[in-house]
Every structure is written in C-alpha cells, then in structure tokens.
C-alpha cells in the first residue's frame, strides 16, 4: 500500500496493491471519469458511473439543509447498489484527472457512512503506463445492500462557516484556481471573491508534476500547508 509518511496511508491504494487484489470478490473498483471514457477502456473489473448525480447543487436538492451538495439517501442507495457496492464492499476509486473526481466519490461514500474506500494514487495514467490489466468489459452484477447513514460532522454548513470567520483556531483553506481566489474568474457564480481571512493553495499543488499526477509525499504536503498556516492544531475548513 501507499505510505510515504502519510498519517492515514490506508486511504490510498497504490497500483501494485490493486493489481494483486484485482480479482478479490469483495472489491469494487470504480472509474470516476465520464461514462464514455469508461466504455473505451478501464481498469479490469471496474464499474463506471453512468450519471454523476451523487453530488449536485443544493438548489436542486429536496432538503439542502440536511444533505447539502449530496444526493439524497435513496438516490445514493439505488446508485451504489446498481454498481455492486454494498455495506461490506471495499471500494477503490480512480480517474484520469489527479484524483479530483475520485476524491469526490471517496468523500460522498464517507459522508454516507461507507468508510471502506480508497483512492488509487496516480489513477488511470499510472495504471496504464505500467501496463497493468485493462478491459472494455463490464463486470458481472452483484446483489448487495447499501445502507446510507449520513455523517453531518463531515459538513461545514454556511452557518458554521460564517460563525468561524475571525476564529484564530480556524483556517479557511481555499483550494480553487488562482483566478477564482483573485476574483477574476467567477465561474458563473453570482459573486466572485473569497472567504475573509482565507489562505490559498490551489488543489493541483498537492500533486506531483509528472504525468501520473499522484499525491506528493507527506513531508512536502505538511511543509506546504504549514506555510499557509494550515497546521494540525487548527480546525481546517476547505472550499
């Protein structure tokens, strides 16, 4: 498994480990790219996501106060079971874009109480470059039960965020692009700008510069975060 000094190395899977476990009956590999890309080629035994509606804008959510940005429990249950993900399934998520979509999928599963999930470090690019098993076939369907149990502690509500502004023990970490941070790119939002007092590290800085775009070693990540004041003694809120 991936180590590199991480505090929680079990949250990542490396390509060698996945190749050794690719046929494990209780493992589900999830391709988090667009479904058209999945159909062209994917990691052996992986399932694709037909519709990426497990995260959505709160104005389209029936109860945004309870499940902000996250699909409702019944939607998640149906989607996960259709992909063969049950309560006891070990999930490994991957994509081609620096684990951006895979990390979102990882987070949503954690939010709904499914913590037995990892992100493939280096994703599809590393797997492909190493010549590891690929396929265009879909794996057999599995009869499973997924029981969503929302963990509200993983959410920072708008009220929580506003009340934390100016708190010396809280750091707002803005991981958006430089343009969004500077206010020159509103990306269609009603307003541009940033949270007062926030610090900035665009998310791509957490990845290696090579073609695999894997996560940097823990020592580099700690140094980067410490440089902007996001240290272990702080309550860090990311956005």
PLY file of the C-alpha trace (Angstrom):
ply
format ascii 1.0
element vertex 239
property float x
property float y
property float z
element edge 238
property int vertex1
property int vertex2
end_header
0.00 0.00 0.00
0.98 3.64 -0.43
2.85 5.04 2.59
5.23 7.98 2.02
4.79 9.14 5.61
1.07 9.84 5.39
-0.87 9.98 8.65
-3.61 7.80 7.07
-1.89 5.73 4.35
-4.83 3.31 4.25
-6.89 5.97 2.46
-4.79 5.45 -0.67
-4.14 2.36 -2.76
-1.11 2.01 -5.00
-1.21 0.31 -8.37
0.84 -2.73 -7.32
-1.50 -3.46 -4.42
-4.58 -3.11 -6.61
-3.10 -5.38 -9.28
-2.53 -8.05 -6.61
-6.13 -7.76 -5.37
-7.95 -7.04 -8.62
-9.92 -10.33 -8.50
-10.88 -10.16 -4.82
-14.63 -10.94 -4.63
-15.34 -8.18 -2.10
-13.56 -5.45 -4.07
-15.25 -2.92 -6.35
-13.08 -0.65 -8.49
-14.90 2.50 -9.64
-13.96 4.53 -12.70
-14.97 8.10 -11.81
-14.49 9.62 -15.26
-17.29 10.26 -17.75
-19.05 7.06 -18.76
-17.98 7.41 -22.41
-14.34 7.28 -21.29
-15.10 4.25 -19.15
-16.61 2.42 -22.13
-13.48 2.96 -24.24
-11.19 1.29 -21.68
-10.88 0.93 -17.93
-9.13 -0.98 -15.17
-10.03 -4.67 -15.26
-13.21 -5.41 -13.26
-14.01 -1.71 -12.80
-17.53 -0.30 -12.93
-18.37 3.09 -14.41
-20.69 5.81 -13.17
-23.47 6.30 -15.71
-24.78 9.55 -14.22
-22.70 11.71 -11.90
-25.57 12.83 -9.70
-24.13 11.81 -6.34
-23.04 15.46 -5.90
-25.34 18.25 -7.05
-26.14 21.89 -6.45
-28.20 22.46 -3.26
-30.96 24.39 -5.05
-31.82 21.13 -6.85
-31.82 19.13 -3.61
-35.14 18.47 -1.89
-33.67 19.07 1.57
-30.45 21.11 1.12
-30.15 21.89 4.81
-29.88 18.19 5.61
-27.88 16.97 2.59
-26.09 19.97 1.04
-24.41 19.22 -2.27
-25.05 15.49 -1.79
-27.67 13.28 -3.39
-30.47 12.10 -1.11
-30.05 8.76 0.71
-32.49 6.88 -1.52
-30.68 8.11 -4.64
-27.31 7.04 -3.24
-28.67 3.68 -2.20
-30.01 2.94 -5.68
-26.84 4.15 -7.40
-24.42 2.25 -5.15
-26.38 -1.00 -5.34
-26.55 -0.72 -9.13
-22.74 -0.51 -9.13
-22.35 -3.53 -6.85
-21.31 -1.53 -3.79
-22.74 -2.93 -0.57
-22.15 -2.21 3.09
-19.17 -4.58 3.25
-17.61 -3.77 -0.13
-14.07 -2.41 -0.32
-14.12 0.40 -2.90
-11.14 1.76 -4.84
-11.91 4.92 -6.85
-9.81 6.36 -9.66
-9.87 8.86 -12.53
-7.60 10.48 -15.13
-7.57 13.95 -13.57
-5.38 13.95 -10.50
-7.98 12.09 -8.41
-10.32 15.11 -8.49
-13.46 13.05 -9.23
-12.21 10.02 -7.31
-11.71 12.13 -4.17
-15.24 13.50 -4.51
-16.59 9.97 -4.77
-14.46 8.96 -1.76
-15.89 11.86 0.24
-19.53 11.13 -0.61
-19.14 7.49 0.42
-17.58 8.62 3.71
-20.39 11.12 4.22
-22.90 8.29 3.90
-21.02 6.11 6.37
-19.11 3.88 3.93
-15.53 4.38 5.11
-14.12 1.25 3.47
-12.95 3.18 0.40
-9.59 4.19 -1.07
-8.34 6.44 -3.85
-5.91 4.93 -6.38
-2.76 7.05 -6.16
-1.73 8.01 -9.69
-5.06 6.85 -11.09
-5.62 5.62 -14.63
-2.49 7.28 -16.03
-0.14 5.36 -13.73
-2.07 2.10 -14.18
-1.94 2.48 -17.98
1.75 3.42 -18.09
2.66 0.38 -16.02
0.83 -1.94 -18.39
-1.48 -3.33 -15.75
-4.70 -5.23 -16.67
-7.29 -3.27 -18.63
-10.64 -4.16 -20.16
-13.62 -2.87 -22.11
-16.00 -5.38 -20.48
-18.29 -4.62 -17.57
-18.05 -6.86 -14.51
-20.97 -9.10 -13.53
-23.73 -7.51 -11.50
-23.69 -8.16 -7.76
-26.64 -8.49 -5.41
-25.78 -6.20 -2.48
-27.37 -3.86 0.05
-26.11 -0.34 0.63
-27.33 1.40 3.80
-26.68 5.16 3.72
-26.01 6.71 7.12
-25.21 10.41 6.82
-22.41 11.82 8.98
-23.20 15.50 9.48
-19.80 16.09 11.11
-18.19 15.98 7.67
-20.18 19.02 6.55
-19.42 22.67 7.30
-22.73 24.44 6.86
-22.95 28.08 5.79
-23.89 29.00 9.35
-20.90 27.08 10.72
-18.57 28.83 8.28
-19.86 32.32 8.99
-19.55 31.80 12.74
-15.92 30.65 12.32
-14.72 33.76 10.48
-12.16 35.52 12.64
-11.65 32.48 14.88
-7.89 32.18 15.48
-8.19 28.39 15.78
-9.84 28.03 12.35
-8.19 28.22 8.92
-10.24 28.53 5.75
-8.21 26.78 3.03
-9.21 27.90 -0.47
-8.14 25.19 -2.96
-9.72 26.76 -6.04
-7.84 28.13 -9.03
-5.77 31.29 -8.78
-8.37 33.14 -10.88
-11.18 32.21 -8.51
-9.06 33.18 -5.50
-8.20 36.55 -7.05
-11.79 37.17 -8.11
-11.03 37.38 -11.83
-12.93 34.18 -12.62
-16.42 33.82 -11.15
-17.13 30.50 -12.97
-20.75 31.57 -13.35
-21.33 32.19 -9.64
-23.38 35.17 -8.52
-20.38 36.74 -6.78
-16.61 36.42 -7.07
-14.14 36.57 -4.22
-13.11 34.53 -1.22
-13.89 33.93 2.44
-12.46 36.77 4.59
-9.14 35.73 6.14
-8.80 32.58 3.99
-5.48 31.20 2.75
-4.90 29.78 -0.71
-3.32 26.63 -2.15
-4.75 25.54 -5.50
-5.52 21.82 -5.34
-3.11 20.92 -8.15
-0.21 21.91 -5.87
-0.87 18.78 -3.82
0.01 16.59 -6.83
3.28 15.64 -8.46
4.20 17.43 -11.67
4.71 14.23 -13.68
2.12 12.68 -15.97
0.71 10.46 -13.19
-0.33 13.42 -11.01
-0.10 11.33 -7.85
-0.21 12.83 -4.38
3.04 14.36 -3.16
4.83 12.74 -0.19
3.59 13.70 3.26
6.67 15.78 4.09
6.05 18.06 1.11
2.35 18.36 1.87
2.98 19.24 5.51
5.51 21.90 4.55
3.10 23.45 2.02
0.24 23.52 4.48
2.37 24.85 7.32
3.50 27.63 5.00
-0.05 28.99 4.85
-0.87 28.27 8.50
-2.93 25.10 8.00
-1.32 23.12 10.80
-2.61 20.08 12.78
-3.57 22.25 15.74
-6.05 24.22 13.62
-9.62 23.49 12.58
-9.22 23.50 8.78
-12.24 24.22 6.58
-11.63 23.65 2.88
-13.57 25.02 -0.06
0 1
1 2
2 3
3 4
4 5
5 6
6 7
7 8
8 9
9 10
10 11
11 12
12 13
13 14
14 15
15 16
16 17
17 18
18 19
19 20
20 21
21 22
22 23
23 24
24 25
25 26
26 27
27 28
28 29
29 30
30 31
31 32
32 33
33 34
34 35
35 36
36 37
37 38
38 39
39 40
40 41
41 42
42 43
43 44
44 45
45 46
46 47
47 48
48 49
49 50
50 51
51 52
52 53
53 54
54 55
55 56
56 57
57 58
58 59
59 60
60 61
61 62
62 63
63 64
64 65
65 66
66 67
67 68
68 69
69 70
70 71
71 72
72 73
73 74
74 75
75 76
76 77
77 78
78 79
79 80
80 81
81 82
82 83
83 84
84 85
85 86
86 87
87 88
88 89
89 90
90 91
91 92
92 93
93 94
94 95
95 96
96 97
97 98
98 99
99 100
100 101
101 102
102 103
103 104
104 105
105 106
106 107
107 108
108 109
109 110
110 111
111 112
112 113
113 114
114 115
115 116
116 117
117 118
118 119
119 120
120 121
121 122
122 123
123 124
124 125
125 126
126 127
127 128
128 129
129 130
130 131
131 132
132 133
133 134
134 135
135 136
136 137
137 138
138 139
139 140
140 141
141 142
142 143
143 144
144 145
145 146
146 147
147 148
148 149
149 150
150 151
151 152
152 153
153 154
154 155
155 156
156 157
157 158
158 159
159 160
160 161
161 162
162 163
163 164
164 165
165 166
166 167
167 168
168 169
169 170
170 171
171 172
172 173
173 174
174 175
175 176
176 177
177 178
178 179
179 180
180 181
181 182
182 183
183 184
184 185
185 186
186 187
187 188
188 189
189 190
190 191
191 192
192 193
193 194
194 195
195 196
196 197
197 198
198 199
199 200
200 201
201 202
202 203
203 204
204 205
205 206
206 207
207 208
208 209
209 210
210 211
211 212
212 213
213 214
214 215
215 216
216 217
217 218
218 219
219 220
220 221
221 222
222 223
223 224
224 225
225 226
226 227
227 228
228 229
229 230
230 231
231 232
232 233
233 234
234 235
235 236
236 237
237 238
